[in-house]
Amino acid sequence: MVLMVGVDVHKDTHTAVVVDQLGVRRAQRRVQATDAGHLELLAWVQGVGEEFAVAAGPEIEWAVEDCRHVSLRLERALLAAGQRVRRVPPKLMAGARSSAREFGKSDPIDATAIARAALREPDLPLAEHTPASRELKLLVDHREHLVAERTAMICRLRWHLHELDPELERSIPARGLDKPTRLAWLAEHLPAAHPGLVGELAAELVGDIAARTTRIRALEREIARRVAVLAPQLLELPGCGPLSAAKLLAETARPGRFRSEACFAMHAGVAPIPASSGRTDRHRLARGGNRQLNAALHRIALTQTRLPESLGRAYYDKRRARGDRHNDALRALKRRLARVVFNLLRQTEPTPTPAAA
């Protein structure tokens, strides 16, 4: 017997439901979302496994709703205990919940839907992060948060500059308020030329933007250094810079958790979805998958189409010559790039050490 443990995660509590391979609910339990609660949950599941004569290893799997900030600590505790954990996208639960005989919504109902969705979709990728990819993801996410904060500050600063002097605001290029030289000039110019509260607020924003820019550039250097060590082969791919390579490494985690490059392409949302009917044989755009991976592949594809001598440009031109529109040819190039990137990422995994005889 194989048991699937579905977990509905919340900030304060986690509710777990154990179902068998037929989707029949066998047991349920709620624990606190703390380290002690995680250990209690592990011990309880092992007890349930012994009750049904199921090994605690490969015959028990965990299915956790994909709510990263809420489920992260639980996933790390389970992985540290040697458990197999699968992330279930919330959209997969809707069908499992609507087809159940039990109506309504509660934590046990949601946990049961999560477990049944994982049983229905056995190819869901495992929740795994190597220490290096985890740290890289933290750095990449932190940089993106700082960039978003800086963008909001720049927008507010532009309105203050427009109020102070429309000509001054128009003289600054659209992407010119993150340049250290221009920020230094504004910091010196604003207090003297525009006294008053608006000028003070604008000068304060200039200082905040300069501080964010300094930190963002330091993060970019650190990310580039780590990528050069972890996956230098990615940097040799035309159109793939350090930030795109870091995004690929951080979002993929361990490439071996995907069964094949086709599974990786589906996870990235670049595998075309069949939309055929009768005599019509066609595919449509996939709007699901990991949008961060999709965006990284999209940036690489766009860059390659602008490089005359690249293989990506040659493939794009070939698809266009066959009658594909620009978007169709670009999607085909992204699918091809997914195969290339997956094979490059596989090179980053350490070779398994043979077991002793």
C-alpha positions in Angstrom: 0.0 0.0 0.0 1.2 3.5 -0.9 0.1 6.4 1.3 -0.1 10.0 0.3 -0.1 12.7 2.9 -1.8 15.9 1.8 -1.1 19.0 3.8 -3.1 22.2 3.9 -0.7 24.8 5.2 -1.5 28.0 7.1 0.6 30.5 9.1 -0.6 29.1 12.4 -1.5 25.5 11.8 -1.0 22.7 9.2 -3.7 20.1 8.6 -2.6 16.7 7.2 -4.8 14.0 5.7 -3.5 10.5 4.8 -5.1 8.8 1.8 -4.3 5.5 0.2 -3.6 4.8 -3.5 -7.4 4.8 -4.2 -7.8 8.2 -2.6 -9.7 6.9 0.4 -9.1 9.0 3.5 -7.4 7.0 6.3 -6.4 9.5 9.0 -6.1 13.2 9.6 -4.4 15.5 12.1 -3.8 19.2 12.8 -0.5 20.5 14.3 1.0 23.9 15.0 3.1 25.4 12.3 6.3 25.2 14.4 9.3 23.1 14.5 7.8 21.0 17.3 4.6 20.7 15.3 6.6 19.5 12.3 8.2 16.8 14.4 4.9 15.8 15.8 3.5 15.5 12.3 6.4 13.3 11.1 6.0 11.0 14.1 2.3 10.7 13.6 2.6 9.8 9.9 5.2 7.2 10.7 2.8 5.7 13.2 0.0 5.7 10.6 2.4 3.9 8.2 3.2 1.2 10.8 -0.5 0.8 11.4 -1.1 0.0 7.7 2.2 -1.9 7.4 3.7 0.7 5.1 7.4 1.6 5.1 8.2 5.2 6.1 10.5 5.6 3.1 9.5 5.3 -0.5 5.9 4.1 0.2 4.9 7.4 1.9 4.9 10.6 0.0 3.9 14.1 1.0 1.8 16.5 -1.1 2.0 20.2 0.0 0.0 23.0 -1.4 2.4 25.3 -3.3 2.3 28.3 -1.0 6.1 29.0 -0.7 6.3 31.4 2.2 3.8 29.5 4.3 5.0 25.9 3.4 8.7 26.6 3.3 9.6 25.6 6.8 7.5 22.5 6.7 9.1 21.4 3.4 12.6 22.0 4.8 11.8 19.9 7.9 10.4 17.1 5.7 13.3 17.1 3.3 15.8 17.1 6.2 14.0 14.0 7.5 14.5 12.2 4.2 10.9 12.5 3.0 9.7 12.8 -0.6 7.7 16.0 -1.0 5.7 17.1 -4.0 4.4 20.7 -4.5 0.8 20.8 -5.7 -0.3 23.9 -7.6 -3.5 25.3 -6.1 -5.3 25.1 -9.5 -5.1 21.2 -9.4 -7.1 21.2 -6.2 -10.2 22.7 -7.7 -11.0 19.6 -9.8 -10.3 17.2 -6.9 -12.5 19.2 -4.6 -15.4 19.6 -7.0 -15.5 15.9 -7.8 -15.5 14.8 -4.2 -18.7 13.5 -2.5 -18.1 15.7 0.5 -19.3 19.3 -0.2 -18.1 22.5 1.4 -14.6 23.8 2.3 -12.5 23.1 5.3 -8.8 22.4 6.1 -9.3 18.6 6.0 -11.3 18.8 2.8 -8.5 20.9 1.2 -5.8 18.5 2.5 -7.7 15.6 1.0 -8.0 17.4 -2.3 -4.3 18.1 -2.3 -3.5 14.4 -1.7 -5.9 13.2 -4.4 -4.5 15.8 -6.9 -1.0 14.5 -6.2 -2.2 10.9 -6.8 -3.9 12.0 -10.0 -0.7 13.8 -11.3 2.2 11.5 -10.4 4.7 13.5 -12.4 4.6 16.6 -10.2 8.2 17.7 -9.6 9.7 17.1 -6.2 10.2 20.0 -3.8 14.0 20.2 -3.7 16.6 22.8 -3.3 20.4 22.4 -3.0 22.0 24.7 -0.5 23.6 26.6 -3.4 20.4 27.1 -5.4 18.5 28.1 -2.3 21.0 30.8 -1.4 21.0 32.0 -5.0 17.2 32.2 -5.1 17.3 34.3 -1.9 19.8 36.7 -3.5 17.8 36.9 -6.8 14.5 37.5 -5.0 16.1 40.1 -2.7 17.5 42.0 -5.6 14.2 42.0 -7.4 12.4 43.3 -4.3 14.9 46.1 -4.1 14.5 46.9 -7.8 10.7 47.1 -7.3 11.2 49.5 -4.3 13.6 51.6 -6.3 11.2 51.8 -9.2 8.4 53.0 -6.9 10.7 55.6 -5.5 11.7 56.8 -8.9 8.1 57.3 -9.9 7.4 59.4 -6.8 10.6 61.4 -7.4 9.5 62.2 -11.0 6.2 63.7 -9.7 8.1 65.8 -7.2 10.5 67.0 -9.9 7.5 67.8 -12.2 6.0 69.9 -9.4 9.3 71.7 -8.8 10.4 72.2 -12.4 8.7 70.5 -15.4 11.7 71.3 -17.6 14.1 69.6 -15.1 11.9 66.5 -15.1 11.7 66.3 -18.9 15.4 66.7 -19.2 16.1 63.5 -17.4 15.8 60.4 -19.6 13.2 57.7 -18.8 15.8 55.4 -17.4 18.1 58.1 -16.1 17.3 58.3 -12.4 19.3 55.3 -11.4 22.6 56.7 -12.6 25.0 57.6 -9.8 26.3 60.7 -11.5 22.8 62.1 -12.1 21.7 61.2 -8.6 24.7 63.0 -7.1 23.9 66.1 -9.2 20.3 66.1 -8.0 21.4 65.6 -4.4 23.6 68.7 -4.7 21.2 70.8 -6.9 17.8 70.3 -5.2 18.4 71.7 -1.7 19.9 74.9 -3.1 17.6 75.5 -6.1 14.3 74.3 -4.6 14.0 75.0 -0.8 10.8 73.9 0.8 9.1 70.7 1.8 8.7 69.3 -1.7 12.4 69.9 -2.4 13.3 68.2 0.9 11.2 65.2 0.1 12.7 65.0 -3.4 16.2 65.2 -2.0 15.4 62.4 0.5 14.1 60.2 -2.3 17.3 60.8 -4.2 19.3 59.5 -1.2 17.1 56.5 -0.9 17.4 55.7 -4.6 21.2 56.0 -4.5 21.3 53.6 -1.5 19.1 51.1 -3.2 21.2 51.4 -6.4 24.4 50.7 -4.5 23.0 47.7 -2.9 21.4 46.3 -6.1 24.8 46.6 -7.9 26.5 44.8 -5.0 24.0 42.0 -5.2 24.5 41.8 -9.0 28.2 41.3 -8.5 27.6 38.7 -5.9 25.1 36.8 -8.1 27.5 37.0 -11.0 30.3 35.5 -8.9 28.2 32.6 -7.7 26.8 31.9 -11.2 30.4 31.8 -12.6 31.2 29.1 -10.0 28.0 27.1 -10.2 27.2 27.1 -13.9 29.8 28.8 -16.1 28.4 26.8 -19.1 25.2 28.8 -18.9 27.1 32.0 -19.4 28.5 30.7 -22.6 25.0 30.4 -24.0 24.3 33.4 -26.3 21.8 35.8 -24.7 22.2 34.4 -21.2 23.7 36.9 -18.8 24.5 36.4 -15.1 21.0 37.5 -14.0 19.2 35.2 -16.4 21.5 32.3 -15.5 20.9 32.9 -11.8 17.1 32.9 -12.4 17.4 29.6 -14.2 19.5 28.0 -11.5 17.3 29.4 -8.6 13.9 28.4 -10.1 15.1 24.9 -11.4 16.8 24.0 -8.1 18.0 20.4 -8.8 17.5 19.5 -12.5 17.4 15.8 -11.7 14.0 16.1 -10.1 12.5 16.4 -13.7 12.1 13.1 -15.5 13.1 14.6 -18.9 13.7 17.8 -20.7 10.1 17.6 -21.9 9.0 17.7 -18.2 11.2 20.7 -17.6 9.7 22.5 -20.6 6.2 21.8 -19.3 7.2 23.1 -15.9 8.6 26.2 -17.5 5.4 26.8 -19.5 7.1 26.7 -22.9 5.7 23.3 -24.1 2.9 24.0 -26.5 -0.5 22.6 -25.4 -2.3 20.4 -28.0 -5.5 22.1 -29.2 -6.5 19.7 -32.0 -10.0 18.7 -33.0 -11.1 16.6 -35.9 -9.1 17.6 -39.0 -7.6 20.6 -37.3 -4.1 19.8 -35.9 -2.7 22.7 -33.9 -1.1 23.8 -30.6 -1.8 26.8 -28.4 0.2 28.9 -26.0 0.8 27.5 -22.5 -0.1 30.1 -20.0 0.8 27.9 -16.9 4.1 26.7 -15.6 6.7 28.6 -13.7 6.5 32.2 -15.1 9.9 33.1 -13.7 11.6 30.3 -15.8 9.4 31.3 -18.7 10.5 34.9 -18.5 14.2 34.0 -18.3 13.9 31.8 -21.4 11.9 34.6 -23.2 14.7 37.1 -22.5 17.3 34.7 -23.9 15.2 34.0 -27.0 14.6 37.7 -27.7 18.3 38.4 -27.4 19.3 35.5 -29.7 16.9 36.7 -32.4 18.9 40.0 -32.4 22.2 38.2 -32.8 22.8 37.6 -36.6 25.2 34.7 -36.2 23.5 32.8 -33.4 21.9 29.4 -33.8 18.8 30.9 -32.2 18.5 33.4 -35.0 19.0 30.8 -37.6 16.2 28.6 -36.1 13.9 31.6 -35.8 14.5 32.5 -39.4 13.8 28.9 -40.4 10.5 28.9 -38.6 9.5 32.2 -40.2 10.4 30.9 -43.6 8.0 28.0 -43.0 5.1 30.5 -42.4 5.2 30.9 -38.6 4.3 34.3 -37.3 6.7 36.2 -35.0 5.1 35.0 -31.8 4.8 31.4 -33.0 8.5 31.3 -34.1 9.5 32.8 -30.8 7.6 30.2 -28.9 9.2 27.4 -30.9 12.6 28.9 -30.1 11.8 29.0 -26.4 10.9 25.3 -26.5 14.2 24.6 -28.2 16.1 26.7 -25.7 14.4 24.8 -22.8 16.1 21.6 -24.1 19.5 23.3 -24.4 19.2 24.9 -21.0 18.1 21.7 -19.3 21.1 19.8 -20.7 23.4 22.6 -19.5 21.8 22.5 -16.1 22.3 18.8 -15.8 26.0 19.5 -16.0 25.8 21.4 -12.7 24.7 18.3 -10.8 27.5 16.3 -9.1 28.1 12.9 -10.4 26.7 10.3 -8.0 29.4 8.4 -6.1 29.1 4.6 -6.7 28.1 2.6 -3.6 30.7 0.5 -2.0 30.5 -3.2 -2.9 
